[in-house]
Amino acid sequence: MVSPILSYNSKVWGLFIKSDFKYRDTSPIEKGHLQFCKPYLQVNNKAPNIACRAETGRYPLILDINNIIQRHYQVKYQFDLAIDL
């Protein structure tokens, strides 16, 4: 529900986000996502983040953002190839 809002225009700013999975819970995007998920599940704020993601069936948003960027550039590259022909 909140992921489209948090990943808005991620084709542009997603290139500049740090894709370090060791510190993924400290990124502002993940903090916002977890601040929504924990009250939705009615758990304490100190509940483990991995448990909240598992309960909702979600992955870290950085994975979705990376997929969005990859699809965008694949389509752009295919479009550029079609123009060159």
Backbone hydrogen bonds in HBPLUS format (Angstrom, degrees):
<---DONOR---> <-ACCEPTOR-->    atom                        ^
c    i                          cat <-CA-CA->   ^        H-A-AA   ^      H-
h    n   atom  resd res      DA  || num        DHA   H-A  angle D-A-AA Bond
n    s   type  num  typ     dist DA aas  dist angle  dist       angle   num
A0006-LEU N   A0002-VAL O   3.07 MM   4  6.37 161.1  2.11 154.7 160.3     1
A0007-SER N   A0003-SER O   2.89 MM   4  5.88 145.8  2.01 148.1 156.3     2
A0008-TYR N   A0005-ILE O   3.47 MM   3  5.35 165.7  2.49 103.4 104.3     3
A0010-SER N   A0007-SER O   3.18 MM   3  5.25 140.1  2.35 137.0 127.2     4
A0012-VAL N   A0009-ASN O   3.18 MM   3  5.94 155.2  2.25 117.0 122.1     5
A0014-GLY N   A0010-SER O   2.84 MM   4  4.64 135.5  2.04 117.1 127.6     6
A0016-PHE N   A0013-TRP O   3.14 MM   3  5.57 147.6  2.25 109.0 117.6     7
A0017-ILE N   A0014-GLY O   3.39 MM   3  5.26 162.4  2.42  98.6 103.7     8
A0026-THR N   A0023-TYR O   3.21 MM   3  5.64 158.1  2.26 111.4 117.9     9
A0031-LYS N   A0027-SER O   3.00 MM   4  6.25 157.8  2.05 155.7 162.7    10
A0032-GLY N   A0028-PRO O   3.07 MM   4  6.18 158.4  2.12 141.2 146.2    11
A0033-HIS N   A0029-ILE O   3.02 MM   4  6.27 153.8  2.09 145.0 152.7    12
A0034-LEU N   A0030-GLU O   2.88 MM   4  6.06 162.7  1.91 151.7 155.6    13
A0035-GLN N   A0031-LYS O   2.87 MM   4  6.01 144.0  2.00 142.6 153.1    14
A0036-PHE N   A0032-GLY O   3.25 MM   4  6.45 131.7  2.50 135.5 145.9    15
A0036-PHE N   A0033-HIS O   3.26 MM   3  5.35 138.1  2.44  95.5 106.7    16
A0037-CYS N   A0033-HIS O   3.02 MM   4  6.31 156.5  2.08 144.7 151.7    17
A0038-LYS N   A0034-LEU O   3.03 MM   4  5.94 171.9  2.03 149.3 150.7    18
A0040-TYR N   A0036-PHE O   3.35 MM   4  6.37 150.8  2.44 140.7 149.0    19
A0041-LEU N   A0037-CYS O   2.93 MM   4  6.19 146.8  2.04 150.5 158.8    20
A0042-GLN N   A0038-LYS O   3.00 MM   4  6.03 114.8  2.44 133.4 150.4    21
A0043-VAL N   A0038-LYS O   3.16 MM   5  5.57 169.2  2.17 150.6 153.8    22
A0047-ALA N   A0044-ASN O   3.13 MM   3  5.44 160.4  2.17 114.7 115.7    23
A0052-CYS N   A0048-PRO O   3.23 MM   4  6.61 153.0  2.31 147.0 154.0    24
A0053-ARG N   A0049-ASN O   3.00 MM   4  6.29 158.2  2.04 152.3 158.2    25
A0054-ALA N   A0050-ILE O   2.95 MM   4  6.08 155.5  2.01 141.4 148.6    26
A0055-GLU N   A0051-ALA O   2.92 MM   4  6.05 153.2  2.00 144.3 151.4    27
A0056-THR N   A0052-CYS O   3.16 MM   4  6.33 149.7  2.25 141.6 148.6    28
A0057-GLY N   A0053-ARG O   2.82 MM   4  5.81 118.6  2.20 138.1 154.6    29
A0058-ARG N   A0053-ARG O   2.92 MM   5  4.96 149.2  2.01 145.0 147.3    30
A0063-LEU N   A0060-PRO O   3.11 MM   3  5.91 150.6  2.20 120.3 126.2    31
A0065-ILE N   A0061-LEU O   2.89 MM   4  6.18 160.4  1.93 157.1 163.0    32
A0066-ASN N   A0062-ILE O   2.96 MM   4  6.08 156.0  2.02 140.5 146.7    33
A0067-ASN N   A0063-LEU O   3.06 MM   4  6.29 150.8  2.15 142.3 150.0    34
A0068-ILE N   A0064-ASP O   2.94 MM   4  6.22 153.5  2.01 148.7 155.9    35
A0069-ILE N   A0065-ILE O   3.03 MM   4  6.29 162.4  2.06 151.8 155.7    36
A0070-GLN N   A0066-ASN O   2.97 MM   4  6.13 160.4  2.01 145.3 151.0    37
A0071-ARG N   A0067-ASN O   2.93 MM   4  6.10 165.2  1.95 151.7 155.1    38
A0072-HIS N   A0068-ILE O   2.98 MM   4  6.12 155.6  2.04 146.1 153.2    39
A0073-TYR N   A0069-ILE O   3.08 MM   4  6.33 163.5  2.10 154.3 157.1    40
A0074-GLN N   A0070-GLN O   2.98 MM   4  6.16 145.9  2.10 145.2 155.2    41
A0075-VAL N   A0071-ARG O   3.02 MM   4  6.18 163.9  2.05 150.9 154.1    42
A0076-LYS N   A0072-HIS O   2.98 MM   4  6.17 159.0  2.03 145.3 151.9    43
A0077-TYR N   A0073-TYR O   2.89 MM   4  5.88 155.9  1.95 137.7 144.3    44
A0078-GLN N   A0074-GLN O   2.96 MM   4  6.15 158.7  2.00 146.4 152.1    45
A0079-PHE N   A0075-VAL O   2.91 MM   4  6.07 152.6  1.99 147.0 154.8    46
A0080-ASP N   A0076-LYS O   2.94 MM   4  6.18 154.5  2.00 146.6 153.3    47
A0081-LEU N   A0077-TYR O   3.00 MM   4  6.26 149.6  2.10 144.2 152.4    48
A0082-ALA N   A0078-GLN O   3.03 MM   4  6.26 149.7  2.13 141.9 149.8    49
A0083-ILE N   A0079-PHE O   3.09 MM   4  6.36 147.5  2.20 145.5 153.7    50
A0084-ASP N   A0080-ASP O   3.11 MM   4  6.31 152.5  2.18 143.3 150.3    51
A0085-LEU N   A0081-LEU O   3.30 MM   4  6.51 137.3  2.49 141.3 150.5    52
